[in-house]
Amino acid sequence: MKIQPLGDRIVIKPLEAESKTKGGILLPDTAKERPQEGEVIAVGKGRVRDNGTLVAPEVKVGDKVLYAKYTGNEIQTREGEDLLIMREEDLLAIVK
């Protein structure tokens, strides 16, 4: 399914949560923390200022980003893929 976000929204595919601790202990699904890193898979056209000018997004498709823990709206595609849709302002950083 193709998704085209509107305005300053972006679509992110969260990275998989760690299934093991650094010490090698396997974690059950209920103990895994929600990931805060993901890959941008779609970007809207940008934010419109009060004067009508368009501000292009800073991120692009393929960027790895960090985002706040409980931001965005979770959706599931017909194929069963979990995605997040959020505003660009909810992003914390681009991972280089």
KEPA-326285 format. One record per atom (N, C-alpha, C): residue number from 1; residue in one letter; atom name; y, z, x. Coordinates in nm, 3 decimals. Each point is the difference from the previous one (the first is absolute). Example, Ala and Ser with C-alpha at 12.3 -4.5 7.8 and 13.67 -1.06 7.14 Angstrom:
2
{site 1, 'a', 'N', {-0.569, 0.780, 1.319}}
{site 1, 'a', 'CA', {0.119, 0.000, -0.089}}
{site 1, 'a', 'C', {0.120, 0.000, 0.090}}
{site 2, 's', 'N', {0.105, -0.072, -0.035}}
{site 2, 's', 'CA', {0.119, 0.006, 0.082}}
{site 2, 's', 'C', {0.109, 0.073, -0.077}}
This chain:
96
{site 1, 'm', 'N', {-0.116, 0.000, 0.085}}
{site 1, 'm', 'CA', {0.116, 0.000, -0.085}}
{site 1, 'm', 'C', {0.124, 0.000, 0.090}}
{site 2, 'k', 'N', {0.095, -0.087, -0.026}}
{site 2, 'k', 'CA', {0.126, -0.005, 0.073}}
{site 2, 'k', 'C', {0.101, 0.087, -0.072}}
{site 3, 'i', 'N', {0.072, 0.080, 0.076}}
{site 3, 'i', 'CA', {0.103, 0.086, -0.057}}
{site 3, 'i', 'C', {0.132, -0.031, 0.069}}
{site 4, 'q', 'N', {0.104, -0.027, -0.078}}
{site 4, 'q', 'CA', {0.134, -0.022, 0.054}}
{site 4, 'q', 'C', {0.089, 0.113, -0.050}}
{site 5, 'p', 'N', {0.035, 0.095, 0.087}}
{site 5, 'p', 'CA', {0.085, 0.111, -0.042}}
{site 5, 'p', 'C', {0.142, -0.047, -0.030}}
{site 6, 'l', 'N', {0.067, 0.072, -0.088}}
{site 6, 'l', 'CA', {0.136, -0.034, -0.039}}
{site 6, 'l', 'C', {0.101, 0.084, 0.077}}
{site 7, 'g', 'N', {0.118, -0.055, 0.022}}
{site 7, 'g', 'CA', {0.110, 0.075, 0.061}}
{site 7, 'g', 'C', {-0.034, 0.050, 0.139}}
{site 8, 'd', 'N', {0.026, 0.129, 0.022}}
{site 8, 'd', 'CA', {-0.023, 0.059, 0.133}}
{site 8, 'd', 'C', {-0.136, 0.069, 0.010}}
{site 9, 'r', 'N', {-0.092, -0.037, -0.084}}
{site 9, 'r', 'CA', {-0.134, 0.062, 0.003}}
{site 9, 'r', 'C', {-0.090, -0.075, 0.098}}
{site 10, 'i', 'N', {-0.099, 0.073, 0.050}}
{site 10, 'i', 'CA', {-0.098, -0.057, 0.091}}
{site 10, 'i', 'C', {-0.139, 0.043, -0.043}}
{site 11, 'v', 'N', {-0.100, -0.078, 0.035}}
{site 11, 'v', 'CA', {-0.140, 0.033, -0.029}}
{site 11, 'v', 'C', {-0.067, 0.035, 0.132}}
{site 12, 'i', 'N', {-0.067, 0.116, 0.001}}
{site 12, 'i', 'CA', {-0.063, 0.051, 0.122}}
{site 12, 'i', 'C', {-0.148, 0.023, -0.025}}
{site 13, 'k', 'N', {-0.080, -0.040, 0.098}}
{site 13, 'k', 'CA', {-0.143, 0.033, -0.002}}
{site 13, 'k', 'C', {-0.018, 0.120, 0.093}}
{site 14, 'p', 'N', {-0.029, 0.118, -0.057}}
{site 14, 'p', 'CA', {-0.016, 0.120, 0.085}}
{site 14, 'p', 'C', {-0.118, -0.015, 0.095}}
{site 15, 'l', 'N', {0.016, 0.054, 0.120}}
{site 15, 'l', 'CA', {-0.111, 0.003, 0.095}}
{site 15, 'l', 'C', {-0.102, 0.101, -0.048}}
{site 16, 'e', 'N', {-0.123, -0.017, 0.042}}
{site 16, 'e', 'CA', {-0.106, 0.091, -0.041}}
{site 16, 'e', 'C', {0.024, 0.140, 0.055}}
{site 17, 'a', 'N', {-0.030, 0.101, -0.081}}
{site 17, 'a', 'CA', {0.013, 0.138, 0.044}}
{site 17, 'a', 'C', {-0.110, 0.030, 0.101}}
{site 18, 'e', 'N', {0.031, 0.087, 0.093}}
{site 18, 'e', 'CA', {-0.098, 0.038, 0.102}}
{site 18, 'e', 'C', {-0.119, 0.068, -0.067}}
{site 19, 's', 'N', {-0.121, -0.038, 0.040}}
{site 19, 's', 'CA', {-0.120, 0.060, -0.057}}
{site 19, 's', 'C', {-0.059, 0.105, 0.093}}
{site 20, 'k', 'N', {0.061, 0.015, 0.118}}
{site 20, 'k', 'CA', {-0.047, 0.096, 0.099}}
{site 20, 'k', 'C', {0.119, 0.073, 0.060}}
{site 21, 't', 'N', {-0.019, 0.127, 0.033}}
{site 21, 't', 'CA', {0.105, 0.073, 0.070}}
{site 21, 't', 'C', {-0.008, -0.035, 0.148}}
{site 22, 'k', 'N', {0.100, 0.044, 0.075}}
{site 22, 'k', 'CA', {0.000, -0.027, 0.144}}
{site 22, 'k', 'C', {-0.120, 0.066, 0.068}}
{site 23, 'g', 'N', {-0.049, 0.109, -0.059}}
{site 23, 'g', 'CA', {-0.115, 0.070, 0.055}}
{site 23, 'g', 'C', {-0.134, -0.062, -0.040}}
{site 24, 'g', 'N', {0.002, -0.102, -0.087}}
{site 24, 'g', 'CA', {-0.123, -0.069, -0.037}}
{site 24, 'g', 'C', {-0.060, 0.045, -0.132}}
{site 25, 'i', 'N', {0.068, 0.086, -0.075}}
{site 25, 'i', 'CA', {-0.052, 0.047, -0.129}}
{site 25, 'i', 'C', {0.028, -0.105, -0.106}}
{site 26, 'l', 'N', {-0.104, -0.037, -0.077}}
{site 26, 'l', 'CA', {0.016, -0.097, -0.107}}
{site 26, 'l', 'C', {0.067, 0.065, -0.120}}
{site 27, 'l', 'N', {0.097, -0.068, -0.059}}
{site 27, 'l', 'CA', {0.073, 0.052, -0.114}}
{site 27, 'l', 'C', {-0.048, -0.065, -0.129}}
{site 28, 'p', 'N', {-0.021, 0.079, -0.106}}
{site 28, 'p', 'CA', {-0.032, -0.060, -0.130}}
{site 28, 'p', 'C', {0.126, -0.065, -0.058}}
{site 29, 'd', 'N', {-0.016, -0.088, -0.098}}
{site 29, 'd', 'CA', {0.114, -0.070, -0.059}}
{site 29, 'd', 'C', {0.104, 0.096, -0.056}}
{site 30, 't', 'N', {-0.041, 0.112, -0.053}}
{site 30, 't', 'CA', {0.094, 0.094, -0.061}}
{site 30, 't', 'C', {0.087, 0.071, 0.104}}
{site 31, 'a', 'N', {-0.042, 0.004, 0.125}}
{site 31, 'a', 'CA', {0.075, 0.070, 0.104}}
{site 31, 'a', 'C', {0.090, -0.093, 0.081}}
{site 32, 'k', 'N', {-0.014, -0.130, -0.022}}
{site 32, 'k', 'CA', {0.081, -0.096, 0.077}}
{site 32, 'k', 'C', {0.144, 0.005, -0.048}}
{site 33, 'e', 'N', {0.092, -0.007, 0.096}}
{site 33, 'e', 'CA', {0.141, -0.005, -0.034}}
{site 33, 'e', 'C', {0.039, -0.142, -0.036}}
{site 34, 'r', 'N', {0.096, -0.011, -0.088}}
{site 34, 'r', 'CA', {0.051, -0.131, -0.038}}
{site 34, 'r', 'C', {0.067, -0.063, 0.121}}
{site 35, 'p', 'N', {-0.033, -0.125, 0.031}}
{site 35, 'p', 'CA', {0.062, -0.063, 0.118}}
{site 35, 'p', 'C', {0.149, -0.020, -0.021}}
{site 36, 'q', 'N', {0.075, 0.003, 0.110}}
{site 36, 'q', 'CA', {0.143, -0.021, -0.005}}
{site 36, 'q', 'C', {0.041, -0.123, 0.081}}
{site 37, 'e', 'N', {-0.097, -0.083, 0.030}}
{site 37, 'e', 'CA', {0.024, -0.121, 0.077}}
{site 37, 'e', 'C', {-0.069, -0.116, -0.070}}
{site 38, 'g', 'N', {0.065, -0.116, 0.002}}
{site 38, 'g', 'CA', {-0.059, -0.115, -0.065}}
{site 38, 'g', 'C', {0.059, -0.129, 0.052}}
{site 39, 'e', 'N', {-0.051, -0.111, -0.054}}
{site 39, 'e', 'CA', {0.045, -0.133, 0.039}}
{site 39, 'e', 'C', {0.071, -0.065, -0.117}}
{site 40, 'v', 'N', {0.116, -0.058, 0.027}}
{site 40, 'v', 'CA', {0.078, -0.069, -0.103}}
{site 40, 'v', 'C', {-0.069, -0.132, -0.032}}
{site 41, 'i', 'N', {-0.032, -0.024, -0.128}}
{site 41, 'i', 'CA', {-0.066, -0.125, -0.037}}
{site 41, 'i', 'C', {0.089, -0.089, -0.087}}
{site 42, 'a', 'N', {0.110, 0.055, -0.055}}
{site 42, 'a', 'CA', {0.095, -0.082, -0.076}}
{site 42, 'a', 'C', {0.136, 0.071, -0.001}}
{site 43, 'v', 'N', {0.107, -0.080, 0.001}}
{site 43, 'v', 'CA', {0.136, 0.054, 0.006}}
{site 43, 'v', 'C', {0.085, -0.071, -0.105}}
{site 44, 'g', 'N', {0.084, 0.079, -0.071}}
{site 44, 'g', 'CA', {0.093, -0.058, -0.097}}
{site 44, 'g', 'C', {0.117, -0.068, 0.071}}
{site 45, 'k', 'N', {0.091, -0.056, -0.078}}
{site 45, 'k', 'CA', {0.113, -0.074, 0.056}}
{site 45, 'k', 'C', {0.105, 0.090, 0.063}}
{site 46, 'g', 'N', {0.007, 0.126, -0.038}}
{site 46, 'g', 'CA', {0.097, 0.092, 0.058}}
{site 46, 'g', 'C', {0.080, 0.073, -0.105}}
{site 47, 'r', 'N', {0.091, 0.084, 0.048}}
{site 47, 'r', 'CA', {0.083, 0.084, -0.086}}
{site 47, 'r', 'C', {0.131, -0.071, -0.028}}
{site 48, 'v', 'N', {0.048, 0.009, -0.124}}
{site 48, 'v', 'CA', {0.128, -0.058, -0.037}}
{site 48, 'v', 'C', {0.104, 0.111, 0.001}}
{site 49, 'r', 'N', {0.107, -0.020, 0.076}}
{site 49, 'r', 'CA', {0.109, 0.097, 0.007}}
{site 49, 'r', 'C', {0.084, -0.007, -0.126}}
{site 50, 'd', 'N', {0.090, 0.097, -0.016}}
{site 50, 'd', 'CA', {0.089, 0.003, -0.117}}
{site 50, 'd', 'C', {0.089, -0.124, -0.009}}
{site 51, 'n', 'N', {0.036, -0.058, 0.114}}
{site 51, 'n', 'CA', {0.086, -0.119, -0.002}}
{site 51, 'n', 'C', {-0.079, -0.130, -0.020}}
{site 52, 'g', 'N', {-0.131, 0.010, -0.015}}
{site 52, 'g', 'CA', {-0.083, -0.117, -0.030}}
{site 52, 'g', 'C', {-0.066, -0.065, 0.120}}
{site 53, 't', 'N', {0.029, 0.048, 0.121}}
{site 53, 't', 'CA', {-0.064, -0.060, 0.118}}
{site 53, 't', 'C', {-0.142, 0.053, 0.016}}
{site 54, 'l', 'N', {-0.084, -0.083, 0.056}}
{site 54, 'l', 'CA', {-0.141, 0.034, 0.020}}
{site 54, 'l', 'C', {-0.021, 0.052, 0.142}}
{site 55, 'v', 'N', {-0.065, 0.116, 0.011}}
{site 55, 'v', 'CA', {-0.034, 0.056, 0.131}}
{site 55, 'v', 'C', {-0.149, -0.025, 0.023}}
{site 56, 'a', 'N', {-0.030, -0.082, 0.099}}
{site 56, 'a', 'CA', {-0.140, -0.037, 0.029}}
{site 56, 'a', 'C', {-0.077, 0.123, 0.049}}
{site 57, 'p', 'N', {-0.129, 0.009, -0.031}}
{site 57, 'p', 'CA', {-0.081, 0.114, 0.046}}
{site 57, 'p', 'C', {-0.018, -0.001, 0.152}}
{site 58, 'e', 'N', {-0.014, 0.120, 0.056}}
{site 58, 'e', 'CA', {-0.021, 0.013, 0.145}}
{site 58, 'e', 'C', {-0.145, -0.024, 0.039}}
{site 59, 'v', 'N', {-0.092, 0.021, -0.093}}
{site 59, 'v', 'CA', {-0.143, -0.018, 0.031}}
{site 59, 'v', 'C', {-0.044, -0.140, -0.041}}
{site 60, 'k', 'N', {-0.110, -0.043, 0.060}}
{site 60, 'k', 'CA', {-0.057, -0.130, -0.036}}
{site 60, 'k', 'C', {-0.151, 0.016, -0.017}}
{site 61, 'v', 'N', {-0.062, -0.098, -0.058}}
{site 61, 'v', 'CA', {-0.144, 0.001, -0.022}}
{site 61, 'v', 'C', {-0.070, 0.015, 0.135}}
{site 62, 'g', 'N', {-0.096, 0.091, 0.007}}
{site 62, 'g', 'CA', {-0.076, 0.022, 0.123}}
{site 62, 'g', 'C', {0.046, 0.122, 0.077}}
{site 63, 'd', 'N', {0.120, 0.053, -0.030}}
{site 63, 'd', 'CA', {0.048, 0.120, 0.069}}
{site 63, 'd', 'C', {-0.085, 0.121, -0.036}}
{site 64, 'k', 'N', {-0.023, 0.086, 0.098}}
{site 64, 'k', 'CA', {-0.064, 0.130, -0.025}}
{site 64, 'k', 'C', {0.113, 0.101, -0.020}}
{site 65, 'v', 'N', {-0.007, 0.078, -0.107}}
{site 65, 'v', 'CA', {0.109, 0.091, -0.034}}
{site 65, 'v', 'C', {-0.052, 0.141, -0.028}}
{site 66, 'l', 'N', {0.090, 0.096, 0.016}}
{site 66, 'l', 'CA', {-0.025, 0.139, -0.040}}
{site 66, 'l', 'C', {0.082, 0.026, -0.124}}
{site 67, 'y', 'N', {-0.058, 0.075, -0.095}}
{site 67, 'y', 'CA', {0.072, 0.032, -0.123}}
{site 67, 'y', 'C', {-0.025, 0.145, -0.036}}
{site 68, 'a', 'N', {0.085, 0.053, -0.087}}
{site 68, 'a', 'CA', {-0.013, 0.139, -0.042}}
{site 68, 'a', 'C', {-0.131, 0.019, -0.077}}
{site 69, 'k', 'N', {-0.050, 0.121, 0.003}}
{site 69, 'k', 'CA', {-0.134, 0.029, -0.050}}
{site 69, 'k', 'C', {-0.023, -0.034, -0.147}}
{site 70, 'y', 'N', {0.092, 0.035, -0.087}}
{site 70, 'y', 'CA', {-0.025, -0.018, -0.144}}
{site 70, 'y', 'C', {0.098, -0.099, -0.063}}
{site 71, 't', 'N', {0.034, -0.107, 0.071}}
{site 71, 't', 'CA', {0.091, -0.100, -0.055}}
{site 71, 't', 'C', {-0.078, -0.122, -0.047}}
{site 72, 'g', 'N', {0.065, -0.080, -0.081}}
{site 72, 'g', 'CA', {-0.058, -0.125, -0.045}}
{site 72, 'g', 'C', {-0.089, 0.015, -0.122}}
{site 73, 'n', 'N', {-0.032, -0.113, -0.057}}
{site 73, 'n', 'CA', {-0.090, -0.007, -0.115}}
{site 73, 'n', 'C', {-0.131, -0.063, 0.044}}
{site 74, 'e', 'N', {-0.109, 0.069, -0.027}}
{site 74, 'e', 'CA', {-0.131, -0.053, 0.037}}
{site 74, 'e', 'C', {-0.047, -0.098, -0.105}}
{site 75, 'i', 'N', {-0.052, -0.113, 0.046}}
{site 75, 'i', 'CA', {-0.060, -0.098, -0.090}}
{site 75, 'i', 'C', {-0.134, -0.042, 0.058}}
{site 76, 'q', 'N', {-0.083, -0.057, -0.086}}
{site 76, 'q', 'CA', {-0.128, -0.053, 0.045}}
{site 76, 'q', 'C', {-0.011, -0.143, -0.050}}
{site 77, 't', 'N', {-0.030, -0.092, 0.091}}
{site 77, 't', 'CA', {-0.011, -0.141, -0.038}}
{site 77, 't', 'C', {-0.131, -0.024, -0.074}}
{site 78, 'r', 'N', {-0.013, -0.118, -0.054}}
{site 78, 'r', 'CA', {-0.125, -0.035, -0.069}}
{site 78, 'r', 'C', {-0.119, 0.003, 0.094}}
{site 79, 'e', 'N', {0.028, -0.023, 0.129}}
{site 79, 'e', 'CA', {-0.106, 0.001, 0.101}}
{site 79, 'e', 'C', {-0.036, 0.141, 0.044}}
{site 80, 'g', 'N', {0.070, 0.101, -0.051}}
{site 80, 'g', 'CA', {-0.030, 0.139, 0.035}}
{site 80, 'g', 'C', {0.075, 0.051, 0.121}}
{site 81, 'e', 'N', {0.099, -0.074, 0.047}}
{site 81, 'e', 'CA', {0.078, 0.040, 0.117}}
{site 81, 'e', 'C', {0.113, 0.094, -0.042}}
{site 82, 'd', 'N', {0.012, 0.114, 0.069}}
{site 82, 'd', 'CA', {0.106, 0.096, -0.030}}
{site 82, 'd', 'C', {0.126, -0.036, 0.078}}
{site 83, 'l', 'N', {0.113, -0.010, -0.071}}
{site 83, 'l', 'CA', {0.127, -0.036, 0.060}}
{site 83, 'l', 'C', {0.108, 0.097, -0.045}}
{site 84, 'l', 'N', {0.111, 0.002, 0.072}}
{site 84, 'l', 'CA', {0.117, 0.079, -0.037}}
{site 84, 'l', 'C', {0.119, -0.093, -0.017}}
{site 85, 'i', 'N', {0.079, 0.023, -0.104}}
{site 85, 'i', 'CA', {0.127, -0.070, -0.015}}
{site 85, 'i', 'C', {0.109, 0.105, 0.009}}
{site 86, 'm', 'N', {0.096, -0.023, 0.093}}
{site 86, 'm', 'CA', {0.108, 0.097, 0.017}}
{site 86, 'm', 'C', {0.128, -0.071, 0.041}}
{site 87, 'r', 'N', {0.109, 0.073, -0.010}}
{site 87, 'r', 'CA', {0.129, -0.053, 0.043}}
{site 87, 'r', 'C', {0.008, 0.006, 0.153}}
{site 88, 'e', 'N', {0.075, -0.091, 0.056}}
{site 88, 'e', 'CA', {0.014, -0.003, 0.146}}
{site 88, 'e', 'C', {0.061, 0.130, 0.051}}
{site 89, 'e', 'N', {0.087, 0.061, -0.078}}
{site 89, 'e', 'CA', {0.065, 0.125, 0.044}}
{site 89, 'e', 'C', {-0.098, 0.116, 0.015}}
{site 90, 'd', 'N', {-0.120, -0.012, -0.058}}
{site 90, 'd', 'CA', {-0.103, 0.105, 0.012}}
{site 90, 'd', 'C', {-0.077, -0.010, 0.131}}
{site 91, 'l', 'N', {0.021, -0.105, 0.077}}
{site 91, 'l', 'CA', {-0.066, -0.014, 0.129}}
{site 91, 'l', 'C', {0.069, 0.089, 0.103}}
{site 92, 'l', 'N', {-0.081, 0.053, 0.090}}
{site 92, 'l', 'CA', {0.054, 0.087, 0.105}}
{site 92, 'l', 'C', {0.020, -0.075, 0.131}}
{site 93, 'a', 'N', {-0.093, -0.091, 0.034}}
{site 93, 'a', 'CA', {0.008, -0.069, 0.129}}
{site 93, 'a', 'C', {-0.092, -0.122, 0.001}}
{site 94, 'i', 'N', {0.030, -0.090, 0.093}}
{site 94, 'i', 'CA', {-0.089, -0.113, 0.030}}
{site 94, 'i', 'C', {-0.073, 0.038, 0.129}}
{site 95, 'v', 'N', {-0.132, -0.012, 0.000}}
{site 95, 'v', 'CA', {-0.081, 0.034, 0.117}}
{site 95, 'v', 'C', {-0.009, -0.123, 0.088}}
{site 96, 'k', 'N', {0.042, 0.014, 0.125}}
{site 96, 'k', 'CA', {0.000, -0.112, 0.095}}
{site 96, 'k', 'C', {-0.124, 0.005, 0.088}}
